[in-house]
Amino acid sequence: MLAKLLNEDTVRVLVECGEWKTALRAGGNLLVSKNYLKEEYIDAIIANHQKLGPYMVVAPGIVLAHARPEDGVLQLSLSLITLKYPVAFGNDINDPVALVITLGATDHNSHLEALVQLMELLMKKEDVEKIMNANHQEEVLQIIRQYSRVT
Amino acid sequence: MKILVCCGSGLGSSFMIELNIKKILQEMQVEAEVDHTDLSSAAAEKADIYVGTRDIAGQLLCLGGRVISLNSMIDITELREKLGVVLGVPVGKV
């Protein structure tokens, strides 16, 4: 499931972004260009971040960016980008962010299976570090495949 | 006992924390109902313990239950310690 969503189209490494907003746009745009998300979904993510604070920075160096299904999700989707230069998201404990994961969920349930597999990956420090240090997309995809199962 | 995990939208992070809480409760052999929701619905749901990441935990304080504030939502050690304190289960016993 995880590898179905995170694939050659939706994973990028060493993306150059000057600040948190461009990092969120870079992650979201991968899914907008595939027609999985509407452009306004990214606006909603940015607005959420401004309204609720940097709660989406879920762990050191990792942001799980998402808004709500009604904010413009066309298809269940995930993207993952690593940043060449980590950027501050305003979360003093978990900054700077080097890994931006964007989630587009269509309802409250269909994404949970992929999220379980994603979390197993995120909880494995060595593999997160390998992803953050990867120079090629294929290195990241290889790790993702290890956590992907069909259930 | 009911434990409610809250995040900004109730879709992503709160579910991930819920999974870890269930895992820890099993280890501790503590029975509790665990659910996740978004911040705006949290006020309408009564719970004994509210769990949220640090930046939203402040908004859970007025809901009438105990509040656990997390720095990282994937750090199961932090969660185990903080949950242990609130539940009165010594960490060493787990």
gemmi code that builds the backbone of each chain (N, CA, C; Angstrom):
import gemmi

chains = {
    "A": [
        ("MET", (0.829, -1.208, 0.000), (0.000, 0.000, 0.000), (0.866, 1.262, 0.000)),
        ("LEU", (1.870, 1.253, 0.885), (2.717, 2.444, 0.994), (3.481, 2.697, -0.307)),
        ("ALA", (3.996, 1.617, -0.899), (4.779, 1.770, -2.130), (3.896, 2.136, -3.323)),
        ("LYS", (2.629, 1.825, -3.218), (1.710, 2.206, -4.287), (1.538, 3.731, -4.293)),
        ("LEU", (1.533, 4.298, -3.112), (1.319, 5.752, -2.999), (2.623, 6.535, -3.131)),
        ("LEU", (3.694, 5.993, -2.542), (4.993, 6.666, -2.631), (5.819, 5.965, -3.699)),
        ("ASN", (5.867, 6.573, -4.861), (6.514, 5.932, -6.008), (7.363, 6.957, -6.772)),
        ("GLU", (7.769, 6.590, -7.968), (8.643, 7.483, -8.749), (8.049, 8.868, -8.978)),
        ("ASP", (6.732, 8.934, -9.037), (6.079, 10.227, -9.289), (5.974, 11.093, -8.037)),
        ("THR", (5.977, 10.463, -6.870), (5.614, 11.208, -5.675), (6.754, 11.310, -4.654)),
        ("VAL", (7.941, 10.866, -5.032), (9.099, 10.971, -4.139), (10.194, 11.782, -4.829)),
        ("ARG", (10.725, 12.767, -4.128), (11.844, 13.552, -4.647), (12.874, 13.734, -3.537)),
        ("VAL", (14.160, 13.748, -3.924), (15.186, 13.980, -2.911), (15.928, 15.288, -3.185)),
        ("LEU", (16.455, 15.854, -2.094), (17.305, 17.047, -2.159), (16.643, 18.223, -2.866)),
        ("VAL", (15.387, 18.463, -2.530), (14.663, 19.598, -3.095), (15.153, 20.871, -2.400)),
        ("GLU", (15.349, 21.921, -3.190), (15.842, 23.179, -2.599), (14.675, 24.116, -2.343)),
        ("CYS", (14.482, 24.462, -1.065), (13.397, 25.361, -0.682), (13.951, 26.378, 0.291)),
        ("GLY", (13.529, 27.618, 0.144), (14.056, 28.677, 1.007), (13.362, 28.745, 2.346)),
        ("GLU", (12.098, 28.378, 2.405), (11.376, 28.508, 3.679), (10.240, 27.497, 3.735)),
        ("TRP", (9.546, 27.447, 4.870), (8.567, 26.391, 5.117), (7.431, 26.383, 4.097)),
        ("LYS", (7.004, 27.580, 3.677), (5.882, 27.613, 2.731), (6.267, 26.983, 1.395)),
        ("THR", (7.466, 27.300, 0.922), (7.876, 26.712, -0.359), (8.088, 25.210, -0.218)),
        ("ALA", (8.515, 24.785, 0.967), (8.686, 23.347, 1.188), (7.325, 22.647, 1.128)),
        ("LEU", (6.315, 23.246, 1.740), (4.973, 22.651, 1.702), (4.425, 22.650, 0.277)),
        ("ARG", (4.706, 23.738, -0.449), (4.233, 23.800, -1.852), (4.932, 22.746, -2.705)),
        ("ALA", (6.229, 22.580, -2.487), (6.983, 21.608, -3.290), (6.423, 20.202, -3.084)),
        ("GLY", (6.132, 19.861, -1.840), (5.571, 18.533, -1.550), (4.177, 18.393, -2.139)),
        ("GLY", (3.363, 19.416, -1.969), (1.980, 19.371, -2.454), (1.893, 19.389, -3.968)),
        ("ASN", (2.773, 20.145, -4.601), (2.699, 20.285, -6.059), (2.914, 18.969, -6.795)),
        ("LEU", (3.703, 18.081, -6.197), (3.889, 16.763, -6.808), (2.530, 16.078, -6.991)),
        ("LEU", (1.644, 16.305, -6.034), (0.331, 15.646, -6.074), (-0.680, 16.453, -6.876)),
        ("VAL", (-0.492, 17.770, -6.915), (-1.361, 18.613, -7.741), (-1.113, 18.297, -9.220)),
        ("SER", (0.171, 18.125, -9.563), (0.494, 17.892, -10.974), (-0.017, 16.530, -11.460)),
        ("LYS", (-0.219, 15.598, -10.523), (-0.794, 14.302, -10.911), (-2.322, 14.334, -10.849)),
        ("ASN", (-2.846, 15.500, -10.478), (-4.297, 15.646, -10.350), (-4.889, 14.862, -9.172)),
        ("TYR", (-4.068, 14.663, -8.142), (-4.561, 13.991, -6.936), (-5.127, 15.016, -5.946)),
        ("LEU", (-4.575, 16.211, -6.002), (-5.016, 17.286, -5.097), (-5.327, 18.517, -5.924)),
        ("LYS", (-6.259, 19.333, -5.411), (-6.449, 20.652, -6.006), (-5.448, 21.607, -5.379)),
        ("GLU", (-5.081, 22.605, -6.158), (-4.124, 23.607, -5.693), (-4.525, 24.183, -4.328)),
        ("GLU", (-5.817, 24.397, -4.138), (-6.253, 25.055, -2.888), (-6.011, 24.186, -1.652)),
        ("TYR", (-5.789, 22.902, -1.864), (-5.483, 22.037, -0.721), (-4.174, 22.491, -0.066)),
        ("ILE", (-3.222, 22.886, -0.905), (-1.941, 23.358, -0.354), (-2.150, 24.656, 0.421)),
        ("ASP", (-2.998, 25.532, -0.110), (-3.315, 26.766, 0.623), (-3.896, 26.419, 1.994)),
        ("ALA", (-4.745, 25.396, 2.019), (-5.371, 25.001, 3.283), (-4.322, 24.472, 4.265)),
        ("ILE", (-3.338, 23.739, 3.764), (-2.273, 23.233, 4.641), (-1.523, 24.422, 5.254)),
        ("ILE", (-1.211, 25.388, 4.416), (-0.462, 26.550, 4.900), (-1.298, 27.343, 5.909)),
        ("ALA", (-2.587, 27.491, 5.607), (-3.474, 28.212, 6.532), (-3.574, 27.477, 7.864)),
        ("ASN", (-3.668, 26.141, 7.824), (-3.704, 25.323, 9.039), (-2.476, 25.557, 9.895)),
        ("HIS", (-1.355, 25.567, 9.206), (-0.096, 25.728, 9.912), (-0.061, 27.088, 10.607)),
        ("GLN", (-0.600, 28.100, 9.931), (-0.591, 29.437, 10.527), (-1.597, 29.546, 11.664)),
        ("LYS", (-2.737, 28.862, 11.515), (-3.794, 28.984, 12.503), (-3.512, 28.138, 13.743)),
        ("LEU", (-3.097, 26.899, 13.529), (-2.981, 25.963, 14.652), (-1.566, 25.841, 15.194)),
        ("GLY", (-0.620, 26.467, 14.524), (0.755, 26.319, 14.978), (1.393, 25.123, 14.308)),
        ("PRO", (2.679, 24.976, 14.535), (3.434, 23.960, 13.778), (3.230, 22.549, 14.301)),
        ("TYR", (1.976, 22.173, 14.561), (1.725, 20.840, 15.123), (2.026, 19.726, 14.130)),
        ("MET", (2.064, 20.093, 12.848), (2.300, 19.055, 11.843), (3.761, 18.598, 11.807)),
        ("VAL", (4.625, 19.323, 12.527), (6.012, 18.859, 12.659), (5.968, 17.779, 13.736)),
        ("VAL", (5.778, 16.549, 13.286), (5.373, 15.485, 14.189), (6.527, 14.858, 14.949)),
        ("ALA", (7.726, 15.065, 14.487), (8.891, 14.458, 15.111), (10.105, 15.265, 14.647)),
        ("PRO", (11.255, 15.045, 15.280), (12.424, 15.832, 14.868), (12.676, 15.743, 13.365)),
        ("GLY", (12.618, 16.889, 12.695), (12.951, 16.949, 11.279), (11.867, 16.506, 10.317)),
        ("ILE", (10.704, 16.128, 10.839), (9.672, 15.553, 9.965), (8.361, 16.329, 10.052)),
        ("VAL", (7.848, 16.754, 8.912), (6.519, 17.368, 8.903), (5.558, 16.457, 8.140)),
        ("LEU", (4.399, 16.237, 8.734), (3.335, 15.486, 8.070), (2.276, 16.511, 7.700)),
        ("ALA", (2.345, 16.968, 6.454), (1.490, 18.072, 6.027), (0.171, 17.535, 5.495)),
        ("HIS", (-0.912, 18.062, 6.023), (-2.206, 17.657, 5.485), (-3.273, 18.654, 5.889)),
        ("ALA", (-4.353, 18.661, 5.132), (-5.532, 19.429, 5.507), (-6.683, 18.426, 5.528)),
        ("ARG", (-7.888, 18.869, 5.301), (-9.018, 17.938, 5.403), (-9.495, 17.499, 4.014)),
        ("PRO", (-10.167, 16.348, 3.944), (-10.624, 15.852, 2.635), (-11.372, 16.913, 1.830)),
        ("GLU", (-12.227, 17.679, 2.479), (-13.055, 18.662, 1.771), (-12.265, 19.887, 1.327)),
        ("ASP", (-11.002, 19.955, 1.708), (-10.180, 21.100, 1.287), (-9.621, 20.938, -0.131)),
        ("GLY", (-9.925, 19.807, -0.775), (-9.490, 19.679, -2.170), (-8.717, 18.405, -2.492)),
        ("VAL", (-9.117, 17.294, -1.878), (-8.469, 16.017, -2.216), (-9.285, 15.314, -3.300)),
        ("LEU", (-8.631, 14.957, -4.379), (-9.315, 14.274, -5.478), (-9.089, 12.768, -5.398)),
        ("GLN", (-7.966, 12.383, -4.831), (-7.638, 10.962, -4.748), (-6.694, 10.758, -3.562)),
        ("LEU", (-6.853, 9.649, -2.862), (-5.952, 9.342, -1.752), (-4.509, 9.396, -2.252)),
        ("SER", (-3.682, 10.187, -1.610), (-2.326, 10.339, -2.125), (-1.340, 10.741, -1.021)),
        ("LEU", (-0.089, 10.418, -1.294), (1.017, 10.766, -0.393), (2.183, 11.222, -1.251)),
        ("SER", (2.942, 12.190, -0.749), (4.214, 12.492, -1.395), (5.280, 12.632, -0.310)),
        ("LEU", (6.517, 12.441, -0.702), (7.622, 12.559, 0.246), (8.770, 13.286, -0.442)),
        ("ILE", (9.223, 14.374, 0.166), (10.412, 15.041, -0.366), (11.428, 15.249, 0.757)),
        ("THR", (12.693, 15.137, 0.402), (13.719, 15.503, 1.363), (14.270, 16.862, 0.925)),
        ("LEU", (14.647, 17.675, 1.906), (15.109, 19.024, 1.593), (16.632, 19.070, 1.601)),
        ("LYS", (17.178, 19.714, 0.590), (18.628, 19.848, 0.532), (19.121, 20.678, 1.713)),
        ("TYR", (18.395, 21.772, 1.994), (18.724, 22.610, 3.150), (17.517, 22.613, 4.078)),
        ("PRO", (17.640, 21.982, 5.247), (16.501, 21.925, 6.169), (15.992, 23.335, 6.510)),
        ("VAL", (14.678, 23.456, 6.677), (14.086, 24.770, 6.957), (13.340, 24.761, 8.287)),
        ("ALA", (13.226, 25.944, 8.883), (12.538, 26.092, 10.165), (11.031, 26.199, 9.937)),
        ("PHE", (10.282, 25.478, 10.752), (8.818, 25.545, 10.688), (8.239, 26.231, 11.931)),
        ("GLY", (9.101, 26.718, 12.801), (8.601, 27.390, 13.997), (8.288, 26.430, 15.125)),
        ("ASN", (8.841, 25.234, 15.066), (8.637, 24.258, 16.133), (9.986, 24.103, 16.825)),
        ("ASP", (10.152, 24.760, 17.985), (11.501, 24.883, 18.552), (12.147, 23.551, 18.921)),
        ("ILE", (11.348, 22.544, 19.191), (11.938, 21.252, 19.559), (12.304, 20.417, 18.328)),
        ("ASN", (11.435, 20.424, 17.322), (11.619, 19.488, 16.207), (12.202, 20.111, 14.935)),
        ("ASP", (12.433, 21.422, 14.940), (13.084, 22.076, 13.801), (14.546, 21.691, 13.751)),
        ("PRO", (15.243, 21.814, 12.629), (14.687, 22.147, 11.313), (14.147, 20.905, 10.607)),
        ("VAL", (13.269, 21.148, 9.664), (12.614, 20.062, 8.953), (13.405, 19.685, 7.695)),
        ("ALA", (13.639, 18.395, 7.535), (14.374, 17.910, 6.366), (13.530, 16.949, 5.537)),
        ("LEU", (12.396, 16.554, 6.095), (11.546, 15.563, 5.430), (10.112, 16.073, 5.436)),
        ("VAL", (9.549, 16.266, 4.241), (8.179, 16.765, 4.135), (7.307, 15.675, 3.521)),
        ("ILE", (6.352, 15.203, 4.306), (5.424, 14.192, 3.813), (4.065, 14.867, 3.676)),
        ("THR", (3.470, 14.787, 2.508), (2.166, 15.405, 2.290), (1.126, 14.309, 2.135)),
        ("LEU", (0.042, 14.453, 2.867), (-1.025, 13.454, 2.837), (-2.308, 14.095, 2.329)),
        ("GLY", (-2.923, 13.433, 1.368), (-4.257, 13.834, 0.937), (-5.194, 12.677, 1.224)),
        ("ALA", (-6.089, 12.865, 2.183), (-7.008, 11.791, 2.550), (-8.393, 12.138, 2.018)),
        ("THR", (-9.088, 11.118, 1.495), (-10.407, 11.379, 0.914), (-11.524, 11.216, 1.942)),
        ("ASP", (-11.230, 10.514, 3.015), (-12.229, 10.320, 4.073), (-11.468, 10.005, 5.355)),
        ("HIS", (-12.176, 9.488, 6.347), (-11.503, 9.262, 7.619), (-10.827, 7.900, 7.725)),
        ("ASN", (-11.019, 7.038, 6.752), (-10.514, 5.677, 6.916), (-9.564, 5.168, 5.846)),
        ("SER", (-9.766, 5.562, 4.593), (-9.062, 4.870, 3.510), (-7.542, 5.038, 3.575)),
        ("HIS", (-7.057, 6.047, 4.293), (-5.617, 6.285, 4.320), (-4.933, 5.602, 5.504)),
        ("LEU", (-5.720, 5.002, 6.388), (-5.132, 4.537, 7.648), (-4.137, 3.394, 7.448)),
        ("GLU", (-4.436, 2.522, 6.490), (-3.539, 1.400, 6.233), (-2.147, 1.905, 5.814)),
        ("ALA", (-2.139, 2.868, 4.892), (-0.857, 3.424, 4.448), (-0.168, 4.161, 5.590)),
        ("LEU", (-0.963, 4.817, 6.420), (-0.398, 5.583, 7.524), (0.259, 4.670, 8.558)),
        ("VAL", (-0.329, 3.510, 8.782), (0.265, 2.530, 9.707), (1.650, 2.139, 9.203)),
        ("GLN", (1.731, 1.857, 7.893), (3.018, 1.440, 7.328), (4.018, 2.588, 7.348)),
        ("LEU", (3.509, 3.803, 7.086), (4.382, 4.973, 7.115), (4.937, 5.174, 8.519)),
        ("MET", (4.089, 4.972, 9.525), (4.570, 5.201, 10.878), (5.609, 4.170, 11.293)),
        ("GLU", (5.433, 2.917, 10.849), (6.451, 1.912, 11.155), (7.803, 2.371, 10.623)),
        ("LEU", (7.775, 2.960, 9.441), (9.014, 3.480, 8.860), (9.554, 4.643, 9.698)),
        ("LEU", (8.682, 5.607, 10.023), (9.145, 6.808, 10.725), (9.692, 6.487, 12.111)),
        ("MET", (9.223, 5.383, 12.686), (9.697, 5.026, 14.024), (11.050, 4.328, 13.977)),
        ("LYS", (11.491, 3.983, 12.790), (12.791, 3.330, 12.650), (13.821, 4.395, 12.307)),
        ("LYS", (14.532, 4.847, 13.351), (15.452, 5.978, 13.193), (16.472, 5.804, 12.070)),
        ("GLU", (17.061, 4.598, 11.991), (18.116, 4.391, 10.994), (17.577, 4.595, 9.583)),
        ("ASP", (16.365, 4.121, 9.352), (15.819, 4.234, 8.005), (15.420, 5.676, 7.686)),
        ("VAL", (14.946, 6.404, 8.709), (14.623, 7.821, 8.492), (15.905, 8.570, 8.137)),
        ("GLU", (16.977, 8.249, 8.847), (18.255, 8.907, 8.551), (18.735, 8.578, 7.141)),
        ("LYS", (18.578, 7.331, 6.756), (18.982, 6.934, 5.407), (18.193, 7.723, 4.368)),
        ("ILE", (16.913, 7.915, 4.626), (16.085, 8.672, 3.679), (16.545, 10.127, 3.631)),
        ("MET", (16.786, 10.700, 4.818), (17.202, 12.107, 4.853), (18.559, 12.317, 4.167)),
        ("ASN", (19.387, 11.280, 4.181), (20.719, 11.405, 3.587), (20.797, 10.874, 2.156)),
        ("ALA", (19.690, 10.411, 1.631), (19.719, 9.777, 0.311), (20.051, 10.787, -0.783)),
        ("ASN", (20.863, 10.347, -1.728), (21.211, 11.200, -2.863), (20.386, 10.875, -4.097)),
        ("HIS", (19.713, 9.731, -4.058), (18.933, 9.320, -5.220), (17.557, 8.838, -4.791)),
        ("GLN", (16.614, 9.094, -5.640), (15.243, 8.686, -5.369), (15.154, 7.180, -5.094)),
        ("GLU", (15.911, 6.401, -5.857), (15.806, 4.949, -5.743), (16.145, 4.447, -4.328)),
        ("GLU", (17.098, 5.116, -3.675), (17.450, 4.704, -2.301), (16.231, 4.820, -1.384)),
        ("VAL", (15.474, 5.886, -1.576), (14.282, 6.107, -0.747), (13.209, 5.079, -1.092)),
        ("LEU", (13.012, 4.851, -2.373), (11.970, 3.911, -2.798), (12.254, 2.509, -2.269)),
        ("GLN", (13.547, 2.159, -2.226), (13.923, 0.845, -1.721), (13.494, 0.666, -0.264)),
        ("ILE", (13.726, 1.700, 0.533), (13.338, 1.634, 1.952), (11.819, 1.564, 2.070)),
        ("ILE", (11.131, 2.383, 1.283), (9.664, 2.391, 1.335), (9.101, 1.004, 1.034)),
        ("ARG", (9.702, 0.335, 0.063), (9.202, -0.995, -0.304), (9.317, -1.994, 0.850)),
        ("GLN", (10.318, -1.787, 1.705), (10.474, -2.704, 2.837), (9.307, -2.613, 3.815)),
        ("TYR", (8.648, -1.465, 3.835), (7.570, -1.263, 4.802), (6.190, -1.431, 4.176)),
        ("SER", (6.182, -1.635, 2.884), (4.908, -1.687, 2.183), (4.374, -3.115, 2.170)),
        ("ARG", (3.130, -3.245, 2.546), (2.497, -4.558, 2.512), (1.108, -4.402, 1.913)),
        ("VAL", (0.607, -5.506, 1.393), (-0.792, -5.500, 0.981), (-1.548, -6.202, 2.093)),
        ("THR", (-2.491, -5.492, 2.684), (-3.237, -6.138, 3.785), (-4.697, -6.290, 3.417)),
    ],
    "B": [
        ("MET", (-12.411, 3.675, 31.424), (-11.551, 4.832, 31.173), (-11.470, 5.132, 29.675)),
        ("LYS", (-11.462, 6.387, 29.336), (-11.374, 6.750, 27.926), (-10.194, 7.689, 27.679)),
        ("ILE", (-9.428, 7.369, 26.655), (-8.305, 8.205, 26.255), (-8.609, 8.752, 24.865)),
        ("LEU", (-8.556, 10.068, 24.728), (-8.862, 10.683, 23.440), (-7.624, 11.415, 22.914)),
        ("VAL", (-7.191, 11.034, 21.722), (-6.026, 11.671, 21.117), (-6.513, 12.737, 20.137)),
        ("CYS", (-5.956, 13.934, 20.243), (-6.450, 15.032, 19.412), (-5.323, 15.609, 18.567)),
        ("CYS", (-5.676, 15.997, 17.330), (-4.736, 16.773, 16.536), (-5.525, 17.797, 15.738)),
        ("GLY", (-4.839, 18.595, 14.991), (-5.489, 19.707, 14.305), (-6.657, 19.287, 13.425)),
        ("SER", (-6.489, 18.190, 12.703), (-7.550, 17.807, 11.783), (-8.187, 16.465, 12.111)),
        ("GLY", (-7.583, 15.725, 13.012), (-8.156, 14.430, 13.392), (-7.962, 13.345, 12.348)),
        ("LEU", (-7.042, 13.542, 11.429), (-6.864, 12.573, 10.346), (-5.553, 11.806, 10.426)),
        ("GLY", (-4.489, 12.502, 10.732), (-3.175, 11.897, 10.591), (-2.493, 11.594, 11.904)),
        ("SER", (-1.965, 12.652, 12.523), (-1.120, 12.437, 13.688), (-1.866, 11.780, 14.837)),
        ("SER", (-3.115, 12.174, 15.064), (-3.818, 11.615, 16.219), (-4.020, 10.109, 16.050)),
        ("PHE", (-4.229, 9.674, 14.831), (-4.394, 8.240, 14.601), (-3.101, 7.487, 14.874)),
        ("MET", (-1.986, 8.097, 14.460), (-0.714, 7.435, 14.685), (-0.426, 7.304, 16.177)),
        ("ILE", (-0.745, 8.343, 16.929), (-0.528, 8.284, 18.379), (-1.467, 7.238, 18.998)),
        ("GLU", (-2.685, 7.194, 18.510), (-3.645, 6.212, 19.030), (-3.097, 4.784, 18.900)),
        ("LEU", (-2.500, 4.486, 17.762), (-1.941, 3.146, 17.550), (-0.892, 2.826, 18.599)),
        ("ASN", (-0.026, 3.804, 18.857), (1.037, 3.567, 19.836), (0.477, 3.431, 21.243)),
        ("ILE", (-0.548, 4.208, 21.564), (-1.149, 4.101, 22.893), (-1.729, 2.703, 23.085)),
        ("LYS", (-2.392, 2.199, 22.063), (-2.980, 0.859, 22.181), (-1.895, -0.190, 22.415)),
        ("LYS", (-0.783, 0.004, 21.716), (0.330, -0.925, 21.875), (0.847, -0.887, 23.322)),
        ("ILE", (0.998, 0.318, 23.861), (1.540, 0.473, 25.212), (0.563, -0.065, 26.256)),
        ("LEU", (-0.729, 0.203, 26.074), (-1.724, -0.272, 27.038), (-1.703, -1.794, 27.114)),
        ("GLN", (-1.481, -2.396, 25.958), (-1.402, -3.847, 25.922), (-0.212, -4.338, 26.746)),
        ("GLU", (0.930, -3.673, 26.546), (2.120, -4.014, 27.337), (1.846, -3.859, 28.829)),
        ("MET", (1.158, -2.769, 29.173), (0.901, -2.457, 30.582), (-0.251, -3.285, 31.140)),
        ("GLN", (-0.933, -3.963, 30.260), (-2.138, -4.715, 30.631), (-3.174, -3.819, 31.296)),
        ("VAL", (-3.347, -2.651, 30.670), (-4.358, -1.715, 31.144), (-5.453, -1.667, 30.082)),
        ("GLU", (-6.699, -1.716, 30.526), (-7.782, -1.637, 29.548), (-8.347, -0.236, 29.501)),
        ("ALA", (-8.479, 0.273, 28.289), (-9.070, 1.596, 28.129), (-9.596, 1.732, 26.718)),
        ("GLU", (-10.563, 2.612, 26.571), (-11.071, 2.917, 25.242), (-10.190, 4.023, 24.675)),
        ("VAL", (-9.684, 3.832, 23.457), (-8.829, 4.855, 22.857), (-9.434, 5.292, 21.523)),
        ("ASP", (-9.518, 6.581, 21.331), (-10.077, 7.092, 20.081), (-9.313, 8.348, 19.667)),
        ("HIS", (-9.491, 8.772, 18.414), (-8.830, 10.007, 17.984), (-9.834, 10.944, 17.316)),
        ("THR", (-9.543, 12.224, 17.393), (-10.469, 13.208, 16.841), (-9.733, 14.514, 16.556)),
        ("ASP", (-10.442, 15.463, 15.957), (-9.815, 16.772, 15.722), (-10.110, 17.702, 16.882)),
        ("LEU", (-9.339, 18.743, 16.953), (-9.419, 19.679, 18.076), (-10.823, 20.217, 18.301)),
        ("SER", (-11.501, 20.591, 17.219), (-12.793, 21.248, 17.414), (-13.853, 20.280, 17.929)),
        ("SER", (-13.709, 18.981, 17.623), (-14.691, 18.019, 18.136), (-14.329, 17.527, 19.532)),
        ("ALA", (-13.084, 17.751, 19.931), (-12.620, 17.199, 21.210), (-13.454, 17.708, 22.378)),
        ("ALA", (-13.858, 18.962, 22.306), (-14.594, 19.567, 23.412), (-15.911, 18.841, 23.675)),
        ("ALA", (-16.487, 18.262, 22.637), (-17.785, 17.610, 22.787), (-17.659, 16.165, 23.257)),
        ("GLU", (-16.433, 15.653, 23.297), (-16.256, 14.263, 23.693), (-15.601, 14.167, 25.056)),
        ("LYS", (-16.286, 13.557, 25.976), (-15.745, 13.424, 27.329), (-14.681, 12.329, 27.362)),
        ("ALA", (-13.577, 12.636, 27.988), (-12.545, 11.619, 28.141), (-11.844, 11.829, 29.479)),
        ("ASP", (-11.222, 10.767, 29.965), (-10.469, 10.888, 31.225), (-9.095, 11.455, 30.959)),
        ("ILE", (-8.533, 11.079, 29.813), (-7.194, 11.560, 29.466), (-7.223, 12.069, 28.030)),
        ("TYR", (-6.735, 13.284, 27.835), (-6.599, 13.833, 26.487), (-5.109, 13.851, 26.125)),
        ("VAL", (-4.816, 13.433, 24.910), (-3.420, 13.404, 24.470), (-3.286, 14.257, 23.218)),
        ("GLY", (-2.256, 15.104, 23.186), (-2.022, 15.907, 21.990), (-0.564, 16.277, 21.896)),
        ("THR", (-0.140, 16.694, 20.709), (1.236, 17.172, 20.613), (1.339, 18.513, 21.324)),
        ("ARG", (2.552, 18.860, 21.659), (2.835, 19.980, 22.550), (2.118, 21.279, 22.158)),
        ("ASP", (2.106, 21.593, 20.882), (1.552, 22.891, 20.494), (0.027, 22.960, 20.545)),
        ("ILE", (-0.642, 21.824, 20.639), (-2.098, 21.920, 20.785), (-2.569, 21.491, 22.172)),
        ("ALA", (-1.658, 20.914, 22.952), (-2.048, 20.385, 24.261), (-2.660, 21.478, 25.142)),
        ("GLY", (-2.170, 22.695, 24.995), (-2.696, 23.812, 25.791), (-4.198, 23.984, 25.601)),
        ("GLN", (-4.653, 23.698, 24.395), (-6.083, 23.866, 24.110), (-6.929, 22.729, 24.674)),
        ("LEU", (-6.270, 21.709, 25.218), (-7.006, 20.572, 25.777), (-7.206, 20.712, 27.286)),
        ("LEU", (-6.481, 21.678, 27.853), (-6.444, 21.798, 29.315), (-7.808, 22.096, 29.926)),
        ("CYS", (-8.655, 22.792, 29.193), (-9.924, 23.232, 29.778), (-11.025, 22.182, 29.625)),
        ("LEU", (-10.695, 20.985, 29.142), (-11.749, 20.020, 28.832), (-12.130, 19.130, 30.014)),
        ("GLY", (-11.387, 19.237, 31.084), (-11.824, 18.537, 32.286), (-11.143, 17.206, 32.558)),
        ("GLY", (-10.240, 16.769, 31.682), (-9.533, 15.517, 31.946), (-8.060, 15.801, 32.185)),
        ("ARG", (-7.296, 14.740, 32.401), (-5.845, 14.918, 32.471), (-5.343, 15.116, 31.055)),
        ("VAL", (-4.224, 15.822, 30.932), (-3.704, 16.101, 29.596), (-2.266, 15.608, 29.479)),
        ("ILE", (-1.987, 14.892, 28.408), (-0.612, 14.481, 28.116), (-0.141, 15.249, 26.894)),
        ("SER", (0.980, 15.941, 27.050), (1.522, 16.745, 25.962), (2.778, 16.076, 25.419)),
        ("LEU", (2.804, 15.842, 24.112), (3.914, 15.095, 23.501), (4.802, 15.989, 22.638)),
        ("ASN", (6.099, 15.815, 22.746), (7.025, 16.545, 21.877), (7.100, 15.914, 20.495)),
        ("SER", (7.071, 14.598, 20.484), (7.163, 13.883, 19.214), (6.056, 12.849, 19.192)),
        ("MET", (5.385, 12.732, 18.060), (4.291, 11.757, 18.033), (4.759, 10.366, 17.643)),
        ("ILE", (6.015, 10.227, 17.263), (6.465, 8.879, 16.921), (7.434, 8.322, 17.956)),
        ("ASP", (7.677, 9.080, 19.018), (8.599, 8.620, 20.048), (7.829, 7.800, 21.084)),
        ("ILE", (7.891, 6.497, 20.938), (7.077, 5.626, 21.790), (7.614, 5.602, 23.219)),
        ("THR", (8.900, 5.884, 23.393), (9.477, 5.920, 24.742), (8.912, 7.086, 25.538)),
        ("GLU", (8.850, 8.248, 24.897), (8.270, 9.419, 25.557), (6.812, 9.142, 25.927)),
        ("LEU", (6.079, 8.573, 24.983), (4.661, 8.295, 25.207), (4.484, 7.304, 26.358)),
        ("ARG", (5.324, 6.287, 26.388), (5.227, 5.250, 27.423), (5.462, 5.860, 28.806)),
        ("GLU", (6.484, 6.726, 28.888), (6.794, 7.367, 30.170), (5.653, 8.242, 30.649)),
        ("LYS", (5.166, 9.090, 29.754), (4.129, 10.048, 30.155), (2.809, 9.355, 30.469)),
        ("LEU", (2.493, 8.339, 29.706), (1.280, 7.574, 29.956), (1.408, 6.817, 31.282)),
        ("GLY", (2.603, 6.307, 31.536), (2.863, 5.588, 32.782), (2.637, 6.464, 33.996)),
        ("VAL", (3.074, 7.724, 33.909), (2.906, 8.658, 35.021), (1.425, 8.900, 35.288)),
        ("VAL", (0.676, 9.181, 34.229), (-0.744, 9.490, 34.393), (-1.533, 8.270, 34.869)),
        ("LEU", (-1.162, 7.096, 34.386), (-1.902, 5.888, 34.765), (-1.392, 5.284, 36.067)),
        ("GLY", (-0.271, 5.819, 36.559), (0.286, 5.285, 37.787), (0.941, 3.936, 37.586)),
        ("VAL", (1.424, 3.674, 36.381), (2.141, 2.426, 36.138), (3.638, 2.757, 36.062)),
        ("PRO", (4.449, 2.259, 36.999), (5.867, 2.566, 36.962), (6.487, 2.039, 35.677)),
        ("VAL", (7.330, 2.848, 35.056), (7.896, 2.500, 33.762), (8.699, 1.194, 33.846)),
        ("GLY", (9.412, 1.026, 34.950), (10.256, -0.152, 35.098), (9.477, -1.452, 35.036)),
        ("LYS", (8.202, -1.358, 35.373), (7.383, -2.578, 35.432), (6.964, -3.074, 34.058)),
        ("VAL", (7.108, -2.209, 33.069), (6.574, -2.595, 31.765), (7.578, -3.424, 31.002)),
    ],
}
model = gemmi.Model(1)
for chain_id, residues in chains.items():
    chain = gemmi.Chain(chain_id)
    for i, (resn, *xyz) in enumerate(residues, 1):
        res = gemmi.Residue()
        res.name, res.seqid = resn, gemmi.SeqId(i, " ")
        for name, pos in zip(("N", "CA", "C"), xyz):
            atom = gemmi.Atom()
            atom.name, atom.element = name, gemmi.Element(name[0])
            atom.pos, atom.b_iso = gemmi.Position(*pos), 0.0
            res.add_atom(atom)
        chain.add_residue(res)
    model.add_chain(chain)
structure = gemmi.Structure()
structure.add_model(model)
structure.setup_entities()
